[in-house]
Amino acid sequence: MKKRALISVSDKNGIIEFAKSLSELGFELISTGGTKKAIEESGIPVIGVDDVTGFPEILEGRVKTLNPYIHGGLLAKFSEESHQKQLEEHKIQPIHLVCVNLYPFQQTIEKPDVTVEEAIENIDIGGPTMLRAAAKNHEYVTVVVDPADYGTVLEELKATGEVQKETRRRLAAKVFRHTAAYDALIAEYMTNLAKEENPEKLTVTYELKQTLRYGENPHQKAAFYRKPLGSTFSVANATQLHGKELSYNNINDADAALQIVKEFSEPAAVAVKHMNPCGVGTGKDIFTAYSKAYEADPVSIFGGIVALNREVDKATAEKMHEIFLEIIIAPSFSEEAVEILTKKKNIRLLTIPFDGPEKPEVKLTSIEGGLLVQDRDSYTFEDANITVPTKRQPTEEEWEALKFGWKVVKHVKSKAIVVNDKEKTHGVGAGQMNRVGAAKIALEQAGEKAKGAVLASDAFFPMNDTVEVAAKAGITAIIQPGGSIRDEDSIKMADEYGIAMVFTGVRHFKH
């Protein structure tokens, strides 16, 4: 009796060649619907599933392979005598190879005008059932879900007449990953449709984008995964125009730079080192914005990551070319800019569609043995409940500077202080154990530029010492959340030095 192969695929890439080779190797082919039609039209002998089951497809094709004549053939242990007797008794023929891929659920829900009914109809039932059955029984059955594996299966069949056990197990593992990912997408879609928050089970899936050379340090293994249907405005969806592959630290830093530059609608440039901004600048054009970001900290920007929200032109590229930069991220690069920047072999140039729609995503943070989930911090100055508790109100120019600082400090590791004017950072104090320490770092970096500048804090002042050191450095206005039991001390200190202080009512911790 011939070995049987069941073929039913939505992705028909390479399927005719695969079916033809299986037929030539002596397999009897079984198929359904469009796959059967395509195989028949290629002149390859094929049997319909309904000819095997003796039962027609029903319910608009919802039921066709859910039948003992199929699943008995998939799940039987070929070496088990009792299983063989039952197959003979019920006239069920074993199936030795299954090639199935699933209804295009992901591609369906990607469509902007998709209806719920259309999405539901593209939830495959028979396909995952056959795949899981064959994968469970991989001791006897070869299961193929990915066209990339057609070649390996055919090579082994041609060489020995069998697919090796190790290969069958590897392919079975891929099937379970595939069906789990498929179900995870459906679960996410249905959870969002039902408007459920914090479901009792969180199922997430990601696709391998890149195996990395190492992680944060050379002794750590690492890989980069991309979320299906994730935001296009993301490093995970960047196009790399030039340079060596991204490292683990590159990706983290690039994401940090991108999140900051997203805050600005005017031409802006952000330089990042170790996930903290070392320079942020805005201006009438991208050259001016980058120049200000560079001037903010010309020491730390060396070897940094720069993100810009406008095309990189010739003049900006020439200025960037003067120093060593790891990565430049922008919506696009002019031809002249590419020619200038690619003179350096290793610099990475990435483009990201800044005008693409953003999708709201939760932030996932792993801990040992668990996962923290939270909304992303999308709270803006416009969302805040702004109050001015001091005697002096900010001037118009100070208001602009305070808004700028509030956009930046939100992305600085806590405890965080930013000193800036309305177009440029002058000093950044990041990741300190006390707030006055962060302020001293930012003010020391700003130096004389602190005079007449403003200061932004990601969280409230527990006492008035931060206001005092800011005042003595020449700061004229401060923005902070407020909410300390000792706010009145800070307000009095600000009034004593004539500082205008703004409360937002919202903190921006970032760990």
CORQUI-V164088 format. One record per residue. D_LAST is the distance of its C-alpha to the last C-alpha in Angstrom with 2 decimals. Layout:
# CORQUI-V164088
[[D_LAST] [D_LAST]]
This chain:
# CORQUI-V164088
[[64.87] [62.37] [58.65] [56.79] [53.69] [52.03] [50.41] [48.61] [45.97] [44.32] [43.26] [46.69] [45.59] [47.92] [49.33] [52.98] [53.08] [51.44] [53.91] [56.84] [55.98] [55.60] [58.96] [60.58] [59.26] [61.16] [58.55] [59.67] [57.13] [56.09] [54.17] [53.43] [53.53] [52.47] [51.88] [55.41] [56.85] [55.19] [56.45] [59.93] [60.16] [59.51] [62.55] [60.75] [62.17] [59.84] [60.30] [58.76] [56.68] [59.10] [61.92] [60.15] [59.28] [62.44] [60.33] [59.35] [55.93] [55.43] [53.19] [52.51] [51.50] [48.99] [51.14] [52.71] [51.34] [50.61] [53.85] [55.15] [57.02] [53.70] [51.45] [54.23] [54.59] [50.85] [50.28] [53.53] [53.49] [56.15] [57.22] [57.56] [61.22] [60.63] [58.23] [60.87] [63.53] [61.48] [60.82] [64.59] [65.51] [63.40] [64.12] [60.48] [59.87] [56.79] [54.18] [53.04] [50.52] [48.20] [46.69] [44.61] [41.72] [40.54] [40.96] [38.59] [36.23] [33.27] [35.61] [37.11] [34.02] [32.88] [35.92] [35.19] [38.34] [38.13] [39.51] [38.41] [41.84] [41.47] [38.09] [39.54] [42.61] [40.48] [39.10] [41.10] [42.70] [45.44] [43.51] [40.67] [43.33] [45.45] [42.56] [41.31] [44.89] [45.64] [42.40] [43.13] [46.61] [45.60] [47.91] [50.65] [49.13] [47.37] [44.76] [43.50] [40.83] [39.90] [42.54] [41.03] [42.58] [46.10] [47.20] [46.17] [47.97] [51.10] [51.21] [51.21] [53.73] [56.02] [55.76] [56.37] [56.90] [53.77] [50.01] [48.72] [47.04] [43.87] [43.67] [44.35] [41.52] [39.08] [40.22] [39.90] [36.30] [35.64] [37.38] [35.22] [32.04] [33.72] [34.82] [31.50] [29.73] [32.56] [32.22] [28.43] [29.05] [31.78] [29.70] [26.95] [29.73] [31.54] [28.51] [27.74] [31.48] [31.65] [28.62] [27.14] [23.60] [21.93] [24.98] [26.01] [25.42] [22.82] [24.48] [22.83] [24.44] [23.71] [26.25] [26.23] [25.98] [26.00] [26.24] [24.28] [25.86] [23.02] [19.27] [16.88] [19.92] [23.61] [24.08] [21.64] [23.16] [21.37] [22.30] [21.21] [21.99] [22.59] [22.60] [26.19] [26.69] [23.17] [22.56] [24.84] [22.57] [20.44] [20.32] [21.64] [24.73] [25.22] [28.66] [28.87] [31.90] [31.92] [30.51] [29.53] [27.23] [23.48] [21.48] [18.26] [16.42] [18.51] [17.44] [13.68] [14.47] [17.09] [14.96] [12.55] [15.86] [17.42] [14.91] [15.45] [19.18] [19.54] [19.10] [22.44] [25.95] [27.76] [27.94] [24.58] [23.18] [19.69] [19.26] [16.08] [15.56] [12.88] [10.81] [11.18] [14.36] [17.13] [19.68] [20.20] [23.77] [25.99] [29.78] [33.00] [32.67] [30.29] [31.96] [31.30] [27.67] [27.10] [29.17] [27.01] [23.76] [25.60] [27.00] [23.65] [22.92] [25.73] [24.65] [21.07] [22.05] [24.37] [23.29] [20.57] [20.00] [21.55] [21.48] [24.32] [25.42] [29.12] [31.51] [31.58] [35.11] [37.34] [36.61] [32.80] [33.26] [35.59] [33.14] [30.34] [32.86] [33.28] [30.09] [28.29] [25.56] [23.98] [23.61] [24.86] [23.93] [26.28] [28.32] [31.33] [33.11] [36.70] [39.23] [39.60] [35.86] [35.76] [38.84] [37.35] [33.90] [35.20] [37.29] [34.28] [34.30] [30.68] [28.78] [27.19] [28.13] [26.44] [27.63] [25.86] [27.74] [26.12] [28.79] [28.12] [27.03] [23.40] [22.90] [20.38] [18.13] [15.66] [12.32] [12.73] [10.36] [12.68] [12.92] [16.22] [18.83] [16.90] [14.82] [12.43] [13.64] [12.79] [14.26] [12.76] [12.13] [15.65] [16.54] [18.56] [20.57] [23.56] [22.08] [21.33] [23.90] [24.70] [26.60] [27.91] [28.67] [30.12] [33.76] [33.13] [31.88] [30.06] [32.49] [32.39] [30.93] [28.25] [27.31] [26.83] [24.71] [22.54] [21.99] [21.11] [18.55] [16.96] [16.65] [14.96] [12.58] [10.95] [9.79] [8.86] [5.74] [6.03] [8.67] [10.31] [14.05] [16.20] [19.97] [22.10] [25.39] [26.09] [25.95] [23.90] [20.98] [22.38] [19.50] [15.70] [13.94] [10.38] [8.02] [10.80] [11.69] [13.90] [14.39] [17.85] [16.83] [14.52] [17.55] [19.99] [18.35] [18.34] [21.85] [23.22] [22.24] [23.85] [26.92] [29.89] [28.11] [26.27] [29.66] [29.90] [26.30] [23.69] [20.29] [17.27] [14.56] [11.50] [12.59] [15.99] [17.88] [18.73] [21.87] [23.85] [23.26] [20.80] [23.45] [26.10] [24.70] [24.01] [27.57] [29.12] [27.53] [29.14] [26.43] [28.36] [25.85] [22.40] [20.19] [17.78] [17.27] [19.64] [20.02] [20.23] [23.41] [24.24] [23.90] [27.64] [27.34] [25.06] [27.44] [30.44] [29.01] [28.37] [31.91] [33.35] [32.18] [32.83] [29.23] [28.49] [25.32] [23.85] [21.96] [20.18] [19.51] [16.10] [12.65] [9.86] [6.55] [3.78] [0.00]]
